[in-house]
Amino acid sequence: MDHQPPTLDAYLDGAAPSIPQGDALAKVISRLARAAVELASLIAAGPLVGIDGRSRGTNSGGDAQIDLDIAANALMCSTLHNTPVAAIVSEETELPEILDSEAAFCVAIDPLDGSANLANNISTGTIFSIRPRLRDALSSFFEPGTTQLAAGCFIYGPQTTLVLALDRSVEIFLLDRARGEFVLIRRNVRIPARSTEFAINMSNRRHWNGAVQAFIEQCLLGATGEHGEDFNMRWIGSLVAETFRILVRGGVFLYPADARRGYREGRLRLLYEAHPIALIVEWAGGAASTGRDRILDLSARMPHQRTPLIMGSAGAVRDLDLMHLRTQPLFESSDAPLFARRGLFL
């Protein structure tokens, strides 16, 4: 008889005894997975069920919002009712939602990351972060990312997958559509320490700080540059898809702060994008940084706070951190977006 890979629920049942409040944590993850199965079907059906990608204005952070963003938010948040979740911070709502102030966990979630890509049939996803409720439900969101107990992302593409960071390990699950269940396909995922791929939106090059410009210039010089290797560029424009590629192939992804209005603090959200992605990447042996600070050491000051994000193979992130630290701001302000240009090796 062929050995069958465990389902997500079986995996969680096996992991729960070694994790504090493991049974309760497993319930939250399982509920999110059930909602993801439903959301994957909704995305696939789209206009056939009345979801046509129409604009619904903007969300609390000023990002464009479509009908599926609203549907995904309702689905993901409602699935957490009657679970041990004290409060939810969602990208699509301005204020946190209090469910049960005495419950064990707090969840930050991006219900449908990259929804603008749906018109082009490109992978989108759901990103979630689970942290303990500490002193009270709301203040628990403003602790460093190191307090997270688990994080993950569902990727809705040719396959629907779950990348789960739990108990300091990263596993990948695949949705078996016939059974409606996620099954384990890769254990203890490890990101290659170095890689010759980078991902960044090159159209914004003129706005980057000097450290980012210098790093990318050296990548473009290939074997004749300071890196001494030829590089390939990748850019999907979907954070979950970029993360999955990093996990499988290695490389570095950069979404830096830049000189444009509204981008000087970065663009990705700390609580429900950068924090959970950083936990996944670090537990898979990679690194995640702003260029100057480790992402998981940061504490949010507000629910929808933005941050730069550089993540991927540890060697490349370390090189970028060094380049940022060896540059001096062109302006006196410590948060100036532009920096003097230096090379990688000084």
JOSULWO-V946364 format. One record per residue. SS is DSSP state (h for helix, s for strand, l for the rest). OMEGA is omega as a letter, one per 40 degrees, with the letter a starting at -180 (* if undefined). D_LAST is the distance of its C-alpha to the last C-alpha in Angstrom with 2 decimals. Layout:
ss: (SS | SS)
omega: (OMEGA | OMEGA)
d_last: (D_LAST | D_LAST)
//
This chain:
ss: (l | l | l | l | l | l | s | h | h | h | h | h | h | h | h | h | l | l | l | l | l | h | h | h | h | h | h | h | h | h | h | h | h | h | h | h | h | h | h | h | h | h | h | h | h | h | h | h | h | l | l | l | l | l | s | s | s | s | l | l | l | l | l | s | s | s | h | h | h | h | h | h | h | h | h | h | h | h | h | l | l | l | l | l | s | s | s | s | s | s | l | l | l | l | l | l | s | s | l | l | l | l | l | l | s | s | s | s | s | s | s | s | s | l | h | h | h | h | h | h | l | l | l | s | s | s | s | s | s | s | s | s | l | l | l | l | l | l | h | h | h | h | l | s | h | h | h | s | s | s | s | s | s | s | s | s | l | l | l | s | s | s | s | s | s | s | l | l | s | s | s | s | s | s | s | s | l | l | l | l | s | s | s | s | s | s | l | l | l | l | l | l | l | l | l | l | s | s | s | l | l | h | h | h | h | h | h | s | l | h | h | h | h | h | h | h | h | h | h | h | h | h | h | h | l | l | l | l | l | l | l | s | s | s | l | l | l | l | h | h | h | h | h | h | h | h | h | h | h | l | l | s | s | s | s | l | l | s | l | l | l | l | l | l | l | l | l | s | s | h | h | h | h | h | h | h | h | h | h | h | h | h | h | l | l | l | s | s | s | l | l | l | l | s | h | h | h | l | s | l | l | l | l | l | l | s | s | l | s | s | s | s | l | h | h | h | h | h | h | h | h | h | h | h | h | l | l | l | s | l | l | l | l | l | l | l | l | l | s | l | l | l | l | l | l | l)
omega: (a | i | a | i | a | i | i | a | i | i | a | i | i | a | a | a | a | a | i | a | a | a | i | i | i | i | a | a | i | i | i | i | i | i | i | i | i | a | i | i | i | i | a | a | i | a | a | i | i | i | a | i | a | i | i | i | a | i | a | a | i | i | i | a | i | a | a | i | a | i | i | i | i | a | a | a | a | a | a | i | a | i | i | i | a | a | i | i | a | i | a | i | a | a | i | i | i | i | a | a | a | a | a | a | i | a | i | a | i | a | i | i | i | a | i | a | a | a | i | i | i | a | i | a | i | i | a | i | i | i | a | i | a | a | i | a | a | a | i | i | a | i | i | i | i | i | a | i | a | i | i | i | i | i | a | a | i | i | i | a | i | i | a | i | a | i | i | i | i | i | i | i | i | i | i | a | a | a | a | a | i | i | a | i | i | i | i | a | i | i | i | a | i | i | a | i | i | i | i | i | a | a | a | a | a | a | a | i | a | a | i | i | a | i | a | i | i | i | a | i | i | a | i | a | a | i | i | a | i | a | i | i | i | i | a | a | i | a | a | i | i | a | a | i | i | a | a | a | a | a | a | i | a | i | a | i | i | a | a | i | a | a | a | i | a | a | a | a | a | a | a | i | a | a | a | i | i | i | i | a | a | a | i | i | i | a | i | a | i | a | i | a | i | a | a | i | a | i | i | i | i | a | a | a | a | i | i | i | i | a | i | a | a | a | a | i | i | i | a | i | i | i | i | a | a | i | i | i | i | i | a | a | a | i | i | a | a | a | i | a | i | i | i | a | a | *)
d_last: (60.32 | 56.76 | 54.31 | 53.50 | 50.09 | 50.50 | 50.81 | 48.54 | 51.38 | 51.98 | 48.31 | 48.30 | 51.54 | 50.02 | 46.85 | 48.66 | 50.04 | 46.61 | 45.27 | 46.50 | 48.93 | 48.22 | 51.49 | 50.94 | 47.36 | 48.66 | 51.25 | 48.71 | 46.61 | 49.81 | 51.06 | 47.87 | 48.21 | 51.79 | 50.85 | 48.12 | 50.81 | 52.89 | 50.05 | 49.13 | 52.75 | 52.76 | 49.67 | 51.23 | 54.54 | 53.17 | 55.75 | 58.44 | 58.60 | 58.06 | 54.27 | 53.30 | 49.89 | 51.36 | 49.35 | 50.27 | 48.28 | 45.16 | 44.31 | 43.47 | 39.84 | 40.87 | 40.08 | 42.75 | 45.29 | 47.70 | 50.85 | 49.21 | 46.69 | 49.71 | 51.53 | 48.55 | 48.12 | 51.82 | 51.83 | 48.82 | 49.78 | 53.45 | 52.76 | 51.26 | 54.50 | 56.52 | 53.53 | 51.91 | 49.59 | 49.70 | 47.82 | 45.96 | 43.20 | 43.24 | 41.30 | 44.65 | 46.27 | 45.43 | 46.45 | 46.30 | 49.50 | 51.13 | 53.11 | 54.02 | 52.38 | 53.17 | 51.79 | 49.00 | 46.19 | 44.44 | 43.24 | 40.74 | 41.16 | 40.25 | 43.55 | 42.57 | 38.90 | 38.44 | 42.10 | 41.41 | 40.68 | 44.25 | 45.57 | 43.45 | 44.40 | 40.85 | 40.26 | 40.39 | 40.46 | 41.19 | 38.51 | 39.73 | 38.61 | 41.02 | 40.56 | 43.11 | 45.27 | 44.51 | 46.17 | 47.41 | 46.83 | 44.89 | 42.52 | 41.55 | 39.54 | 37.34 | 36.04 | 32.56 | 32.21 | 32.30 | 36.05 | 36.77 | 39.29 | 38.98 | 37.62 | 38.18 | 38.54 | 41.39 | 40.59 | 43.52 | 43.20 | 45.01 | 45.07 | 45.03 | 42.67 | 41.69 | 38.34 | 39.10 | 36.90 | 39.36 | 39.41 | 35.68 | 36.29 | 36.04 | 38.99 | 39.99 | 43.61 | 45.47 | 48.45 | 51.62 | 53.45 | 56.81 | 56.68 | 54.70 | 52.45 | 48.82 | 48.45 | 45.57 | 43.82 | 40.47 | 39.84 | 36.69 | 34.30 | 30.79 | 27.86 | 25.97 | 22.66 | 20.86 | 22.29 | 21.82 | 23.46 | 22.36 | 24.80 | 24.47 | 26.88 | 25.45 | 28.13 | 26.28 | 23.06 | 23.72 | 23.95 | 20.71 | 17.96 | 14.71 | 12.85 | 15.82 | 16.11 | 12.64 | 13.30 | 16.77 | 15.95 | 13.95 | 17.03 | 19.32 | 17.80 | 18.87 | 18.72 | 17.17 | 14.05 | 10.95 | 13.45 | 15.78 | 18.87 | 21.38 | 21.84 | 25.04 | 25.42 | 28.04 | 29.46 | 32.80 | 32.80 | 34.46 | 32.51 | 34.85 | 34.67 | 30.85 | 30.92 | 33.48 | 31.49 | 28.38 | 30.71 | 32.22 | 29.42 | 26.11 | 23.35 | 21.87 | 23.78 | 22.44 | 24.77 | 22.47 | 23.72 | 23.86 | 25.42 | 28.91 | 31.72 | 32.27 | 28.82 | 26.77 | 27.42 | 27.00 | 30.06 | 30.84 | 33.09 | 31.83 | 35.11 | 36.41 | 33.49 | 30.09 | 31.54 | 33.69 | 31.22 | 28.53 | 31.17 | 32.03 | 28.48 | 27.59 | 30.93 | 30.27 | 27.07 | 24.60 | 22.73 | 23.24 | 21.25 | 21.22 | 17.42 | 17.57 | 20.73 | 22.60 | 25.55 | 28.11 | 27.40 | 28.39 | 31.97 | 33.75 | 35.45 | 37.77 | 39.08 | 37.42 | 34.05 | 31.26 | 27.65 | 24.63 | 24.31 | 21.60 | 23.14 | 23.54 | 22.06 | 20.17 | 17.14 | 16.60 | 17.30 | 14.90 | 12.02 | 13.34 | 13.76 | 10.17 | 9.35 | 12.38 | 11.69 | 8.45 | 10.66 | 13.61 | 17.06 | 18.62 | 21.82 | 22.90 | 24.23 | 22.13 | 23.43 | 22.50 | 21.89 | 19.38 | 15.79 | 13.56 | 11.59 | 7.84 | 6.52 | 6.50 | 3.82 | 0.00)
//
